[in-house]
Amino acid sequence: MKRFLLLVVLLGILVYAGDFLSFQLPIPSGRPQFGSVEVHRYYAVPYKNKTTGFMFDQPATETCVHSLFPHFGNPPCWYLNRHKQQEIKTSALSPGGYARFPEGYARSPEGESPISNAARSHPPRRAPAS
């Protein structure tokens, strides 16, 4: 059992090292190391009445790597191509009473975030039944 586990670990290390080397030394030659994929992010915000509202962000181009595993903080392109729709779950309210949103959505001078303003102008959409 110990030999089998050691063999699996060594095989994993060998596959990752081969992937890293093929990424660093573009093998096959002429292959680009980096690519880009357009992703569509949306925020799922739970409401007090147990429904979920969805707020859609603008499509963004995300950098990816042409390899089997992620490298340098970038996901592999094959993964991003299969996950172009990215849901970001948020909590309804923080202890202070304000909705918590990711970085980049600062509160406006009136004390409201741009997402909360958008939520008022568009009715909430229900989550698809699973």
C-alpha positions as CSV (number, residue, x, y, z in Angstrom):
1,M,0.0,0.0,0.0
2,K,2.8,2.4,0.8
3,R,4.5,1.7,-2.5
4,F,1.3,2.3,-4.4
5,L,0.8,5.6,-2.6
6,L,4.4,6.6,-3.2
7,L,4.1,5.7,-6.9
8,V,0.9,7.8,-7.3
9,V,2.6,10.8,-5.6
10,L,5.8,10.5,-7.8
11,L,3.7,10.1,-10.9
12,G,1.7,13.3,-10.0
13,I,5.0,15.2,-9.5
14,L,6.4,13.9,-12.7
15,V,3.3,14.9,-14.7
16,Y,3.2,18.4,-13.2
17,A,7.0,18.9,-13.8
18,G,6.5,17.8,-17.4
19,D,3.6,20.2,-17.8
20,F,5.7,23.0,-16.3
21,L,8.6,22.3,-18.6
22,S,6.4,22.2,-21.7
23,F,5.0,25.5,-20.7
24,Q,8.3,27.2,-20.0
25,L,10.0,25.8,-23.1
26,P,7.2,26.1,-25.6
27,I,6.8,22.4,-26.6
28,P,5.7,22.0,-29.3
29,S,7.5,25.0,-30.8
30,G,5.4,27.9,-31.9
31,R,2.7,27.2,-29.4
32,P,1.7,30.4,-27.5
33,Q,2.1,30.2,-23.7
34,F,-0.7,32.5,-22.8
35,G,-4.2,32.9,-24.2
36,S,-7.4,34.8,-23.3
37,V,-11.0,33.8,-22.8
38,E,-14.0,36.1,-22.4
39,V,-15.9,35.2,-19.2
40,H,-19.3,36.4,-18.0
41,R,-19.5,36.9,-14.2
42,Y,-22.7,37.3,-12.3
43,Y,-23.5,37.8,-8.6
44,A,-26.1,35.7,-6.8
45,V,-27.5,37.7,-3.9
46,P,-29.9,36.0,-1.5
47,Y,-32.8,38.1,-0.3
48,K,-34.6,37.9,3.0
49,N,-37.7,36.3,1.4
50,K,-35.5,33.3,0.5
51,T,-35.3,34.2,-3.2
52,T,-32.0,34.9,-5.1
53,G,-31.4,38.0,-7.2
54,F,-28.8,37.9,-10.0
55,M,-26.8,40.9,-11.0
56,F,-24.7,40.6,-14.2
57,D,-21.3,42.1,-14.7
58,Q,-19.8,43.2,-18.0
59,P,-18.0,40.4,-20.0
60,A,-14.3,40.4,-19.1
61,T,-11.3,39.0,-20.9
62,E,-9.3,36.7,-18.6
63,T,-5.7,35.6,-19.3
64,C,-5.1,31.8,-19.3
65,V,-2.2,29.4,-19.9
66,H,-2.1,26.7,-22.6
67,S,-1.2,23.9,-20.3
68,L,-2.7,21.1,-18.3
69,F,-2.3,22.8,-14.8
70,P,-2.5,26.4,-13.7
71,H,0.8,28.3,-13.7
72,F,1.7,31.8,-12.5
73,G,-1.7,32.4,-11.0
74,N,-3.5,31.9,-14.3
75,P,-6.0,29.1,-14.9
76,P,-5.6,26.7,-17.9
77,C,-7.4,27.7,-21.0
78,W,-9.2,24.4,-21.3
79,Y,-10.8,25.0,-17.9
80,L,-11.9,28.6,-18.7
81,N,-13.4,27.5,-22.0
82,R,-15.6,25.1,-20.1
83,H,-16.5,27.6,-17.3
84,K,-17.3,30.9,-19.2
85,Q,-20.2,31.6,-16.9
86,Q,-18.9,32.3,-13.4
87,E,-21.3,32.7,-10.5
88,I,-20.1,34.7,-7.5
89,K,-22.2,34.1,-4.4
90,T,-22.5,36.9,-1.9
91,S,-24.0,37.1,1.5
92,A,-27.3,39.0,2.0
93,L,-26.1,41.4,4.7
94,S,-23.0,41.9,6.7
95,P,-23.2,42.6,10.5
96,G,-23.2,46.3,9.7
97,G,-26.3,46.0,7.6
98,Y,-24.7,46.7,4.2
99,A,-24.5,44.1,1.4
100,R,-21.0,42.7,0.9
101,F,-19.7,42.8,-2.6
102,P,-16.3,42.0,-4.1
103,E,-13.4,44.6,-4.4
104,G,-14.0,47.2,-7.0
105,Y,-17.6,47.9,-6.0
106,A,-17.0,50.8,-3.7
107,R,-19.9,52.7,-2.1
108,S,-21.0,55.9,-3.9
109,P,-21.0,59.2,-2.1
110,E,-24.6,58.6,-1.1
111,G,-23.5,55.4,0.7
112,E,-24.9,52.9,-1.7
113,S,-23.0,50.6,-4.0
114,P,-23.5,50.6,-7.8
115,I,-24.8,47.0,-7.6
116,S,-27.5,47.9,-5.0
117,N,-28.6,50.8,-7.3
118,A,-28.8,48.4,-10.2
119,A,-30.8,45.9,-8.1
120,R,-33.5,48.6,-7.5
121,S,-33.9,49.4,-11.1
122,H,-34.2,45.8,-12.3
123,P,-36.5,43.2,-10.7
124,P,-34.8,40.2,-9.2
125,R,-34.6,37.0,-11.2
126,R,-35.4,33.7,-9.7
127,A,-32.7,31.0,-9.7
128,P,-33.3,28.1,-12.1
129,A,-34.7,25.0,-10.5
130,S,-32.1,22.4,-9.9
